[in-house]
Amino acid sequence: MILQEGWYTRQVDYDNAFAKAERKETVFVKPPKCFAPRSGKDLALKLFKSLYGLREAPKTFFYKLRSVLLESGFEQSNFDPCLFMKE
């Protein structure tokens, strides 16, 4: 359908996309076993960026991408929220 209308399309794949989205909520994770502290105390790490393993990671990245695209003059489709258009 898009080709029938003569529209130009482009798909982009970002490496480490989820790592570029800032987190709004506070999340703490246990460090990997190889990162065990020598003091014997329990340790937690605070995340400042998303990780692939988090359930919220795709949504967090989408909101970041959406805000950048809208600021750049793109319009979000009313029929498919993952489709952004610009004349």
LUMNU-412521 format. One record per atom (N, C-alpha, C): residue number from 1; residue in three letters; atom name; x, y, z. Coordinates in Angstrom, 1 decimal, decimal comma. Example, Ala and Ser with C-alpha at 12.3 -4.5 7.8 and 13.67 -1.06 7.14 Angstrom:
<pts>
pos:code:site:X:Y:Z
1:ALA:N:13,2:-5,7:7,8
1:ALA:CA:12,3:-4,5:7,8
1:ALA:C:13,2:-3,3:7,8
2:SER:N:12,8:-2,2:7,1
2:SER:CA:13,7:-1,1:7,1
2:SER:C:12,9:0,0:7,9
</pts>
This chain:
<pts>
pos:code:site:X:Y:Z
1:MET:N:0,8:-1,2:0,0
1:MET:CA:0,0:0,0:0,0
1:MET:C:0,9:1,3:0,0
2:ILE:N:1,9:1,3:0,8
2:ILE:CA:2,8:2,4:0,9
2:ILE:C:3,4:2,7:-0,5
3:LEU:N:3,9:1,6:-1,2
3:LEU:CA:4,5:1,8:-2,5
3:LEU:C:3,5:2,3:-3,5
4:GLN:N:2,3:1,8:-3,4
4:GLN:CA:1,2:2,3:-4,3
4:GLN:C:1,0:3,8:-4,2
5:GLU:N:1,2:4,4:-3,1
5:GLU:CA:1,0:5,8:-2,8
5:GLU:C:2,2:6,6:-3,2
6:GLY:N:3,3:5,9:-3,5
6:GLY:CA:4,6:6,6:-3,9
6:GLY:C:5,3:7,2:-2,7
7:TRP:N:5,1:6,7:-1,5
7:TRP:CA:5,7:7,2:-0,3
7:TRP:C:7,1:6,6:-0,2
8:TYR:N:8,1:7,4:0,4
8:TYR:CA:9,4:6,9:0,7
8:TYR:C:9,4:6,4:2,1
9:THR:N:9,9:5,2:2,3
9:THR:CA:9,9:4,5:3,6
9:THR:C:11,4:4,3:4,0
10:ARG:N:11,6:4,2:5,3
10:ARG:CA:12,9:4,0:5,8
10:ARG:C:12,7:3,2:7,2
11:GLN:N:13,5:2,2:7,4
11:GLN:CA:13,5:1,5:8,6
11:GLN:C:14,9:1,6:9,2
12:VAL:N:15,0:1,8:10,5
12:VAL:CA:16,3:2,0:11,2
12:VAL:C:16,4:1,0:12,3
13:ASP:N:17,5:0,4:12,5
13:ASP:CA:17,8:-0,5:13,6
13:ASP:C:18,9:0,1:14,4
14:TYR:N:18,7:0,3:15,7
14:TYR:CA:19,6:0,9:16,6
14:TYR:C:20,3:-0,1:17,4
15:ASP:N:21,6:-0,1:17,4
15:ASP:CA:22,4:-1,0:18,3
15:ASP:C:22,3:-0,4:19,8
16:ASN:N:22,1:-1,3:20,7
16:ASN:CA:22,0:-0,9:22,1
16:ASN:C:20,9:0,2:22,4
17:ALA:N:19,8:0,0:21,7
17:ALA:CA:18,7:1,0:21,7
17:ALA:C:18,2:1,2:23,2
18:PHE:N:18,0:0,1:23,9
18:PHE:CA:17,4:0,2:25,2
18:PHE:C:18,3:0,9:26,2
19:ALA:N:19,6:0,9:25,9
19:ALA:CA:20,6:1,5:26,8
19:ALA:C:20,6:3,0:26,7
20:LYS:N:19,9:3,5:25,7
20:LYS:CA:19,9:5,0:25,5
20:LYS:C:18,7:5,7:26,1
21:ALA:N:17,8:4,9:26,7
21:ALA:CA:16,6:5,5:27,2
21:ALA:C:16,7:5,6:28,7
22:GLU:N:16,5:6,9:29,2
22:GLU:CA:16,6:7,1:30,6
22:GLU:C:15,4:6,5:31,4
23:ARG:N:15,7:6,1:32,6
23:ARG:CA:14,6:5,5:33,4
23:ARG:C:13,9:6,6:34,2
24:LYS:N:12,6:6,5:34,4
24:LYS:CA:11,9:7,5:35,2
24:LYS:C:11,7:7,0:36,6
25:GLU:N:11,6:5,6:36,7
25:GLU:CA:11,4:5,1:38,0
25:GLU:C:12,7:4,6:38,6
26:THR:N:12,8:4,4:39,9
26:THR:CA:14,0:3,9:40,5
26:THR:C:14,0:2,4:40,5
27:VAL:N:15,1:1,8:40,0
27:VAL:CA:15,3:0,4:39,9
27:VAL:C:16,6:0,0:40,5
28:PHE:N:16,6:-1,0:41,4
28:PHE:CA:17,9:-1,5:42,0
28:PHE:C:18,0:-3,0:41,5
29:VAL:N:19,2:-3,4:41,2
29:VAL:CA:19,4:-4,8:40,9
29:VAL:C:20,6:-5,4:41,7
30:LYS:N:20,5:-6,7:41,8
30:LYS:CA:21,7:-7,3:42,5
30:LYS:C:22,8:-7,4:41,5
31:PRO:N:24,0:-7,2:42,0
31:PRO:CA:25,2:-7,3:41,1
31:PRO:C:25,5:-8,7:40,7
32:PRO:N:26,2:-8,9:39,6
32:PRO:CA:26,5:-10,3:39,2
32:PRO:C:27,4:-10,9:40,3
33:LYS:N:27,4:-12,2:40,3
33:LYS:CA:28,2:-12,9:41,4
33:LYS:C:29,7:-12,6:41,3
34:CYS:N:30,2:-12,3:40,1
34:CYS:CA:31,6:-12,0:39,9
34:CYS:C:32,0:-10,6:40,5
35:PHE:N:30,9:-9,9:40,9
35:PHE:CA:31,1:-8,5:41,4
35:PHE:C:30,8:-8,5:42,9
36:ALA:N:31,1:-9,5:43,6
36:ALA:CA:30,8:-9,6:45,0
36:ALA:C:31,7:-8,7:45,8
37:PRO:N:31,2:-7,9:46,7
37:PRO:CA:32,0:-7,1:47,6
37:PRO:C:32,8:-7,9:48,6
38:ARG:N:33,9:-7,4:48,9
38:ARG:CA:34,8:-8,1:49,9
38:ARG:C:34,4:-7,9:51,3
39:SER:N:33,6:-6,9:51,6
39:SER:CA:33,2:-6,6:53,0
39:SER:C:32,2:-7,5:53,5
40:GLY:N:31,6:-8,4:52,7
40:GLY:CA:30,5:-9,3:53,1
40:GLY:C:29,2:-8,7:53,2
41:LYS:N:29,0:-7,4:52,9
41:LYS:CA:27,7:-6,7:53,0
41:LYS:C:27,0:-7,0:51,7
42:ASP:N:25,6:-7,0:51,8
42:ASP:CA:24,8:-7,1:50,6
42:ASP:C:24,9:-5,8:49,8
43:LEU:N:24,9:-5,9:48,5
43:LEU:CA:25,1:-4,7:47,7
43:LEU:C:24,0:-4,6:46,6
44:ALA:N:23,5:-3,5:46,3
44:ALA:CA:22,5:-3,3:45,2
44:ALA:C:23,0:-2,2:44,3
45:LEU:N:22,8:-2,3:43,1
45:LEU:CA:23,2:-1,3:42,1
45:LEU:C:22,0:-0,5:41,6
46:LYS:N:22,0:0,8:41,5
46:LYS:CA:20,9:1,6:41,0
46:LYS:C:21,1:1,8:39,5
47:LEU:N:20,0:1,5:38,7
47:LEU:CA:20,1:1,7:37,3
47:LEU:C:19,7:3,1:36,9
48:PHE:N:20,5:3,6:36,0
48:PHE:CA:20,2:5,0:35,4
48:PHE:C:19,7:4,8:34,0
49:LYS:N:20,0:3,7:33,3
49:LYS:CA:19,5:3,5:32,0
49:LYS:C:18,8:2,1:31,9
50:SER:N:18,1:1,9:30,9
50:SER:CA:17,3:0,6:30,8
50:SER:C:18,3:-0,5:30,4
51:LEU:N:17,8:-1,7:30,7
51:LEU:CA:18,5:-3,0:30,3
51:LEU:C:17,5:-3,8:29,5
52:TYR:N:18,1:-4,7:28,6
52:TYR:CA:17,3:-5,6:27,8
52:TYR:C:16,4:-6,5:28,7
53:GLY:N:16,9:-6,9:29,8
53:GLY:CA:16,1:-7,9:30,6
53:GLY:C:14,9:-7,3:31,3
54:LEU:N:14,8:-6,0:31,4
54:LEU:CA:13,7:-5,4:32,2
54:LEU:C:12,4:-5,4:31,3
55:ARG:N:11,3:-5,7:31,9
55:ARG:CA:10,0:-5,7:31,2
55:ARG:C:9,7:-4,3:30,6
56:GLU:N:10,1:-3,2:31,3
56:GLU:CA:9,7:-1,9:30,9
56:GLU:C:10,7:-1,3:29,8
57:ALA:N:11,7:-2,0:29,5
57:ALA:CA:12,8:-1,5:28,5
57:ALA:C:12,2:-1,1:27,2
58:PRO:N:11,4:-1,9:26,5
58:PRO:CA:10,9:-1,5:25,2
58:PRO:C:10,0:-0,3:25,3
59:LYS:N:9,2:-0,2:26,3
59:LYS:CA:8,3:0,9:26,4
59:LYS:C:9,1:2,2:26,7
60:THR:N:10,1:2,1:27,6
60:THR:CA:10,9:3,2:27,9
60:THR:C:11,6:3,8:26,7
61:PHE:N:12,2:2,9:25,9
61:PHE:CA:12,8:3,3:24,6
61:PHE:C:11,8:3,9:23,7
62:PHE:N:10,7:3,3:23,5
62:PHE:CA:9,7:3,9:22,6
62:PHE:C:9,3:5,3:23,0
63:TYR:N:9,1:5,6:24,2
63:TYR:CA:8,7:6,9:24,6
63:TYR:C:9,9:7,9:24,3
64:LYS:N:11,1:7,5:24,5
64:LYS:CA:12,3:8,3:24,2
64:LYS:C:12,3:8,6:22,7
65:LEU:N:12,2:7,5:21,9
65:LEU:CA:12,2:7,7:20,4
65:LEU:C:11,0:8,5:19,9
66:ARG:N:9,8:8,3:20,5
66:ARG:CA:8,7:9,1:20,1
66:ARG:C:8,9:10,6:20,4
67:SER:N:9,4:11,0:21,5
67:SER:CA:9,6:12,4:21,8
67:SER:C:10,6:13,0:20,9
68:VAL:N:11,7:12,3:20,5
68:VAL:CA:12,7:12,8:19,6
68:VAL:C:12,1:13,0:18,2
69:LEU:N:11,3:12,0:17,7
69:LEU:CA:10,7:12,1:16,4
69:LEU:C:9,6:13,2:16,4
70:LEU:N:8,8:13,4:17,4
70:LEU:CA:7,8:14,5:17,4
70:LEU:C:8,5:15,8:17,4
71:GLU:N:9,6:16,0:18,2
71:GLU:CA:10,3:17,2:18,2
71:GLU:C:11,0:17,6:16,9
72:SER:N:11,2:16,5:16,1
72:SER:CA:11,9:16,7:14,8
72:SER:C:10,9:16,9:13,6
73:GLY:N:9,6:17,0:14,0
73:GLY:CA:8,6:17,4:13,0
73:GLY:C:7,8:16,2:12,5
74:PHE:N:8,0:15,0:13,0
74:PHE:CA:7,3:13,8:12,5
74:PHE:C:5,9:13,9:13,2
75:GLU:N:4,9:13,2:12,5
75:GLU:CA:3,6:13,1:13,1
75:GLU:C:3,4:11,6:13,3
76:GLN:N:2,7:11,3:14,5
76:GLN:CA:2,5:9,9:14,8
76:GLN:C:1,1:9,5:14,2
77:SER:N:1,0:8,3:13,6
77:SER:CA:-0,2:7,8:13,0
77:SER:C:-1,3:7,6:14,0
78:ASN:N:-2,5:7,9:13,7
78:ASN:CA:-3,6:7,6:14,6
78:ASN:C:-4,0:6,1:14,5
79:PHE:N:-3,7:5,5:13,4
79:PHE:CA:-4,1:4,1:13,2
79:PHE:C:-3,0:3,1:13,7
80:ASP:N:-1,7:3,5:13,6
80:ASP:CA:-0,6:2,6:14,0
80:ASP:C:0,3:3,5:14,8
81:PRO:N:0,4:3,4:16,1
81:PRO:CA:1,2:4,3:16,9
81:PRO:C:2,7:4,1:16,7
82:CYS:N:3,1:3,0:16,0
82:CYS:CA:4,5:2,8:15,7
82:CYS:C:4,9:3,4:14,4
83:LEU:N:4,0:4,0:13,7
83:LEU:CA:4,3:4,6:12,4
83:LEU:C:4,4:6,1:12,6
84:PHE:N:5,5:6,7:12,1
84:PHE:CA:5,7:8,2:12,2
84:PHE:C:6,0:8,7:10,8
85:MET:N:5,3:9,8:10,4
85:MET:CA:5,4:10,3:9,1
85:MET:C:5,9:11,8:9,1
86:LYS:N:6,5:12,1:8,0
86:LYS:CA:7,0:13,5:7,9
86:LYS:C:7,0:13,8:6,4
87:GLU:N:6,5:15,0:6,0
87:GLU:CA:6,5:15,4:4,6
87:GLU:C:7,8:15,9:4,2
</pts>
